Amino acid sequence: MPAKVTFAQKNSVQIEERTRDVLRVLPRACRDFLLSIESTTQPLTRYAYAIDLRVFYRYLISEIPYFANKTPETFLDVDWDEITSSDITSYLNYLNLYYKENDDFETNNNLGKMRKLAAIRSFFKFLFKNKRITKDESVLVDMPKRHEKPIIRLEIDEVARLLDAVETSEGLSERQKKYAERTRLRDMTILFLFLGTGMRVSELVGLDIDHVDLSINGLLVTRKGGNQAILYFPDEVADLLRTYLAEREKMAALPGHESALFLSLQKKRIGVDAVENMVKKYARIAAPLKTKISPHKLRATFGTNLYRETGDIYLVADVLGHSDVNTTRRHYAAMSDDLRRRAAKSVVLREEKISAEEDEE
């Protein structure tokens, strides 16, 4: 009997296929570069590299006269050697606004530019290391400055309003209310999992029914790097999951989606976009001034609450699945002041004098 193909495996195959589609319109060197990092990176990382290299290649042939008549077949290693640091600096400016093949436009902030420059640096490092170019001009280009953005999260009262909105449908349009009646239990369970475990949306949509173990209040997720981990959840989440699983058993799914924990109204495994749209729909009611609430922001809400309760940055990093604790520290460092203030208030140097009235009693 053939082994069961997991959602994560199917997703990896689809990403690999998309990567190959991108590489077909790029020079040979780009394909060689991605092959060189296959054993040390995940499919999604290689796909991101391919996309970034495609943007850079299109910039070269559209904006730099030397490359104007080049095609993927005629773009040779010696051509990469013609690229100067000035060309790459101009590329960063190009990323402020450029047009794609379908005439849609794209913009990049400094974080996007940082990622794209990092991809170019890795690519040129590969070419130089393998003596396919004689110089690496990318190292001469300064990395754009990273502007730290405040973490957007929900406060306790906003979380309560979010869950109330799902439970009552108050604030939804009449059309939305009809759909909400059919998805209420599913949507509430999803929100409880985000707020109770801090899981990523990609981890949630990949959950199968048999990934849930209510005997230990845990579920098996496939993390960003491809490794599996058990996330534990509180009893409040377990109670709701138990109710949802009883209903899920009654639902008929389309072939190939029978094992999925969460289904769309089309009886297929729910997708990332559907989950993100659901969260935004209810977040607009619960926190109208916070316009960018997403599953990732619910993850930040969980991380904030966990850090407030424990003050343990390493525990938060482990539970959130961060490979580098510095990532966690950068996100939650601002909260350290709150913890230090609370610590200061808890230290008593001298007991207050008992009042005369209390003494007489």
C-alpha positions, 0 to 999 in steps of 0.5 A: 500500500503506497504511503500517504502523501501529506499536505506538506509534501503536496505543497512542496511539490507544487512549489517545486513546479512553480520554481521550475516554471520561473527558471525556464525564463532565466539564464542557466547560471540562475538554475545552477545557483538554485541547484547548489543550495538545494540541500541546504534550503527549503522549497519555498526559500528556493522559490523566493530566490527564483522570483527575486532573480527573475525581477533582477533579470528583467531589470537588466534587460529592460533598463541596462542598454548592454543587456537589451538584446539578451535572452536566457539562452544568450545570457552567458557567465561573461555577461554577469561580469559586466554588472557593476555596483552602480547597476545594482544600486540603480536596481534598488531604486528601480524596486521603488516602482516597477511593472510586471508582464501583466502591467500590474505594478509592484513597490518595495519598502526597505525590507523588500529591497533588503531581501532582494539584495540578499538574493543578489549577493548570494547569487554573485557569491556563488558565481565568484566562488565557482570562478564564473565571474572575476569580481563580485560587485554586489558586496560594494552595495550597502544594504538598505536600512531596516526600519523597525515597525511596531508590532500590531497585536490585539489587546484583551478587550479586542480579542473578546470583541473578535470572538464575540463577533464570530459568535453573534455575527453582529456587525456583518452584512446580511449576506455575510451572516448567511455564510457565518451561520455555516462556518461559525464553529469552524471559524471560532476553532481556527481563531482559538488555535491562533490565539491559543498556540501562536501557530502560523497560518501555513501550519493551520491549513496543513492540519489533518484530523489525525494531527490532533491528540486531545489526550495530551492537548497537543497537535502536530504541525509542520514548521516553516523549515519542514520539521515537525513539532507538537504544539500544546494548547489550553483546556479552553481550546481543547473543549472547542476542538472536541466539539468541532471534531464531532461536527467535522466527522459529519462533514463530507469532503471532496476526494483528496481532502478527506483528511483535512481538519478544516474545510472550505464551503466547497468541501476542500481543504481550506486555503491560506487566503480564505483564512486570512480573509476570515480573520480580517472580516471579524477583525474589522469589527473588533478593532476597526482602527487596526486595519492590518490584523491578520493571522500573523498578528494573532500569532503576535498577540499570542507571543505577547501574552506568553512573554508577559506571563513568563518573561522567558524569551527563549520559551517564546522563541521555541513555541513560535518556532523561531530558529533564531532567538534574536528574531524573537528578541527583536519583536518583543524587546519593547515589552522588556520595559514593562516587565522591568517596571513590574519587577521594580514594583514588586520589590518592597524595601520597607513595609508600610506602618500599620495604622493606629486604627488597624493596630487597635483592631 
